[in-house]
């Protein structure tokens, strides 16, 4: 028999910041185009946007992310902000 843990770590497992992700509805020159980059890069780009573009942005990771016990195939607004709070610092390895 296997023991299961239902703590906070189970609700939000480690995030693979290197996975591919598309950040859509953000300005690229005179157009709003999708940018495909790493999940970390997409979240850091989102953080630099003005509030109007942050609200319009949609983040689609390579595979769904589990945050606070819920799986997310796409994220916007508060969902991306929740990821931003979990970003590794520049000094972290991984």
N, C-alpha and C positions, 0 to 999 in steps of 0.2 A: 504494500500500500504506500502511496506517495502522499506526503504532507503538502498542503497548499497554504501559501501565505497570502493574506488579503490586506496587507498594509498599504501605505501610500506608494511604495515602490511598485506594487502591482498595478496601481491605478495609472501611473505614468512611468513606464519602463524607460530605460536609457534611449535617447533619441540619436539616430544616425544622422549627424549633421552633414555628412558627405553625400548622402543620397541626392539624386537629381530632383529638382523642383522647378515648377514654372510659376513665375509671378506675372499675373495678367492685369490688364487695365491700368497700366502705369505709363507715364509719358516717356517716349523715346523720340526725341526731336519734335516733329510736328504731329506725330501719331501716337496712339496708345497701342503698344505692341507687347507681346509676351516675351519675357526673358527667361531662358532656361539656364539654370546654374545649380550650385549646391543648395541644399536647404538652408544652411547657414548664410550663404551669400544672399539668397532671396530675402531672408528675414532682415539681414543688415541693410539691404537696399530699401526695404519697406520702411525701416526706421528713419531713413533720410528724407522720405516723402513729406510733402505738406499734408495737412489734415484732410483736405478734399480728396487727394489721391490715395491716401491711406484708407479712407472709407470705401473707395471704389475698387481697391486692389483685391484680387483673389489669388490665393496661394494653393497650388495643387502639387503635393509631394508625390514622389515615385510610387509610394504605397501608403495606405492610411496610417496615420499616427494615432497613438492612444494617449490621450491627455485627460487626467482626472477621471479615468475609468470609461471614457467614451472614445470611440474610433472616429477619426475625421479624415475623409478622403479629400476634402477641400476646406480651406479656412479663409476667413475674412475678418476684418475689424478686430474684435476682442479675441478671436482665436489666434490671429497672428500676434497680437500683443502678448498673449499667454506664452507663445513660443519665444518671443523676444525676451521675456523674463527668465527663460531657461537657457539662453545662449551661453556657451562657454566663454570664459574670458580669453583674451589674446594670449595669456600665459599658460592656459591649460593645454595639455596634450590630448590628442584624440580626435 
